[in-house]
Amino acid sequence: MTRARTPDWVLGQRFGRNQTVELHVAGRKTGRRISTLLTSPVYAPERMVLVASKGGSSDHPDWYKNLVVNPVVEITAEGTTQTYRARTASADEKAQLWPSIVTSFPGYDGYQRNTDRPIPVVICELTRD
């Protein structure tokens, strides 16, 4: 299945207080590049945060499962694609980031309350390679 390319104008937009980004990650089973449109509630071009909420579902989103296996990802934001290293925030990092995350999108708090799984917070840091 081929997915249509995300229009550039979408990637420069904000969704509420969240920056729209496109994550490109190698699939954990196929190794093929998979692209997913997401929002970043804590955003700077050199370091951004993604929230693996899947709307409060009981299972992690596939994009998160893929980046756990393949942490070197590309992210397109504001018309530029760059390489990042993604990692799951520690419990302390998540606790520190969570107030900013729910300020950007209060729905994340409800998602966390409605699921038994801890919702992963992903920190993506620009690589200097």
N, C-alpha and C positions, 0 to 999 in steps of 0.2 A: 504494500500500500504506500503510495506516495502522498506526502502531506504538502499542501500548498505553502509556499514561502510566506513568512509573515511580512506584511507591508512595513517598509521603513518608518512610516509615520506612526505606527503603533508603538514601535520600540522607543520612541522619544517621548512618549506620553506618560503621565502619572495616573494611577488609579487611586483616587483619594490622595493619601500622602505617600503612596507606594510607587516606586519607579518600575515601569514595565521593562522586563528583560527577557531575552531568549537564551535558554540553557541548551548547550550542545554537549552531549555526553555519549561515550561508547556504551552500547548495550551490554549488559553483563553476560548474556547468553550468546549473542550473535557477533558482538564487537562492532556492529554497524552504528554509525552516527545517528543519534536520535535527538530531535529538537523539541523543546517544550517551552511554551510561553508562560512566564511566571511573573510575580511581582516581588520586589525587594523592599521590605519595610524599613530597613536601615541600609542606606545606600551611599557609597562614595565610589568613584571609578576604580580605586585601588583595593577596596575591601567592601564587599557587600554581603548581606545576610538574606538567606532564603528560609522559608518555613515549610516543612514537609507535613502540612496539615491534612491534605486530602479531604478538606471539609469536615474533619472530625471523624473520618472513617476509622474502622477498627484495624485497618492495614496501612502500612506505609505506601506512599505513592511510588510507582515504578521508577520515576526519575531519581528518587532518593536511593532506592536499592541499587540502581546503576552507578551512581557516583560513589557509593560506599566501596564498590568493587573497582571502579575506575575514577579515582579522585582528581585526575588532571582533566579539566573541562574547559570549554570555551563559552564565553558569555558575550552576547551582543546587546549593547545598550547605547543609546544616544548615537546610533549610526556607526559604532566601532565594535569590532569583535576582538577580544583579547583572551589570553590563556590565564586560567586561575587554578589554584590548588584548593579543592573543597575538603572540608572536614566537619564532622559533627561537633558542635560546641559542647564543652564539658558542662556538668550540672551548674557549676559556679558561673560560667560564661552565660549560659542560658538564663540564669536568675538575674544576671546583670542586664542582659539585653531585653528580657521579656517586657518590662515597662515601656520601652520605646517601641517594641513590636506592637503591643496592643493599643498604644496611642495612635500608631499609624493605621491599624485596622482592628477595632475592638472585637470583631468576630472571632479572632484567634482565641481569645479567652473562653468564649463559648464552646469552640471546637475542643479545646483542651478539657473542659469540664464534661463534655459529652462522650469522651472516649476513655477507655481504660489504658491506652498506650500513651507513653510520654511522646509528645509531638517533638520530633527532632528540629533543632535550629541548626542551620548549616552556615558556616563562615567560609566565604570564598575570598582568597587572597591572591592578588595579582602576582604572577610569577615574573621573575627577572631574568629568565633564561634567554 
